[in-house]
């Protein structure tokens, strides 16, 4: 059984995915299919040339998929991965370049790549704070703060993060696009699947965390899992800087609307 965690960045997917992986029965969902416009990021390396392939005997894209299926699966055969809306187009393009996916529409690509597919839809009610978090992390490179295992910033920051109204507005619009009728919802319809909804504001509370993890497990057919739900594997990153940017953005947006 396969599942995809579908979202936009800064919606709590790392909190969710690491929590699911910690159960030992829900795959190891990570961003194996990260992809971006190569014209915009010529120095970045993805898939068979990227970080997951490093240190493994990967000879090409099919070989990379074989590796990913192994890395993302738990012994019970459950495979998990996550994908963000802003990367979906480019990930599908990479699948389409492979002979066995050539000519397939996006629904057929995903059903072929991920047998017995199920989806988990992660959203955040507060799009402004989500966009602010995204804008900040895009600059300082600190996408996650894991418990007990620090990760380096990527890409390395070139200076302190700076408030940018245009960037935040663009990211907020991209988040709204992902949640519109032509976003994830349309793809779920093409797949003929009903997603399991996860809301950041509930996932990130002490009571809601375990309830959410168990709800996802049930959606994946793992309702009989009776083991413990390990404590959250990541720490909250927002601080006073985020709140200052939120206040500045809301004030700027109001001012622009008035003029």
Secondary structure, 3 states (H helix, E strand, C coil): CEEEEEECCCCCHHHHHHHHHHCCCCCCCECCCCCCCCCCCCCCCCHHHCCCCCCCCCCCHHHHHHHHHHHCECCCCCEEEEEEHHHHHHHHHHHHCCHHHCCCCHHHHHHHHCCCEEEEEEECCCHHHHHHHHHHHHHHCCCCCECCCCCCCCCCCCCCCCCCHHHHHHHHHHHHHHCCCCCHHHHHHHHCCCCEEEEHHHHCCHHHHHHHHHHHHHHCCCCCCCCCCCCCCECCCCCHHHHHHHHHHHHHHHHHHHC
